[in-house]
Amino acid sequence: MVDVQAPSLTLGLVGTGMMGRGIAQLAAQAGITVRLFDARPQAAEEARASVASTLEMLVTKGRLSPEEARAATARLEPVPYEASLAGCDVVVEAIVEDLGVKQALFTRLEGIVGPECLLATNTSSLSVTAIASACERPGRVGGFHFFNPVPLMKVVEVIEGARTEPWVGETLVLLARRLGHRPVRAADTPGFIVNHAGRGFGTEALRILQEGVASFEVIDRVLRDAAGFRMGPFELLDLTGLDVSHPVMESVYEQFYQEPRFRPSYVLRQRLTAGLLGRKSGQGFYSHEGGRPHAVPEPVLPKGEQRPVWVAADEPGWREALLALVRAAGWFPDDGEHPAPESLCLLAPLGRDATTTALALELDPERTVAVDLLFGPERRRTVMTTPVTRPAFLDSALALLGADGTPVARIHDSTGFVAQRVLATVVNIACDIAQQRIASPEDIDAAVTLGLGYPLGPLAWGDALGPRRVLKVLDAIHAASGDPRYRASPWLSRRARLGVSLLTPER
């Protein structure tokens, strides 16, 4: 086993692009000698100069002392040949995502490095098992997947292939900690943790768009304002670029043998074919200029007629929350057992659409409007109509719900609104990662918060919303659509019924 705490530790790095440079910077700052190799002439020297410049910038910002920067730069050693990696304790590759190219590299490295050297791949999408299969000693090959920009994204996935020996994973965990990153351990499965857990956010938003429930900018506003994501899914797609995002969606879907939970959308394929890539092409879902998207103006709320409001809700406390909004706006609740002929019927369903909820309560669907209260009414309110809601009653609902200045988004009828659908999908996929023992519940949440920047880990988020509520949303959508993408993970279903945390591991 390699002693990664040794002061004399030497790390070989093959591939000196952005990822390689980030790894080299971390290692050099951690007191590790780094031998930089790249197949392109002068690339290793350029990488050293780039990292040195970054270290100097950290000095000007007061994050490093001049002495620390000089010492770290001195540990960066460009080398001209692969053979110069002989004597390294660990070699990490960060080259092109091509299985054949990686296999050929690892085969050559085996003839160069010593028998105790650990070989690691920074692959983000390829099987560690497949990469290692070309080696005579596949047991010393492991995955060491960083995220870009490496110095800022404080998480690294440690992946063990089918034949990876236990010491490799343990060593990479210790090395990640020395580099100042949080290691998360994952089985060798498509997408590992982060790219697997992140499938629900974009694919479900695309499904909502494809169904005509809401426009892309409304979906972004709801998920950013109400749910608390830093960016909406379509803002994120534009930032990443469809030429990057859509192939990953298709790859994960195919690698899981068409698992319905990861089904991509034809919407993205059409836009990719049209060259609407996002920021890099100047036009994606949003128009971009100077690297910044043009804001889509929010519609002005109508001045609807004030009328009595009859209220019903699926969850405890939600009816009281709606009644409080009615009274605060100076409107009058209709307290009758059944709504009066001219009352607005304001509902707060969980998982169900406005039509189903109105019919179940024997209400007039022409006077019915639903509002999503899963995240509370404070930040943004999402209003949903039946297909026959009369415009005058919709205008009244919008005027009422926006009376205190809180933004209101209008969508068409859908089981689970927008936020309920997307969050239930995100939580459900994370639950199935835990169910399959791909990673521990703790590592799943750490990987997602650090790697994707979600406000909470998906399992902790499921706990905050309530596992029973998440299960209820999924069951309602599954029953209405028959689509197996919404089938609940056994991890979620059992813990919801037992009333225990989604972070509770198996005993």
Disulfide bonds with the S-S distance in Angstrom:
none
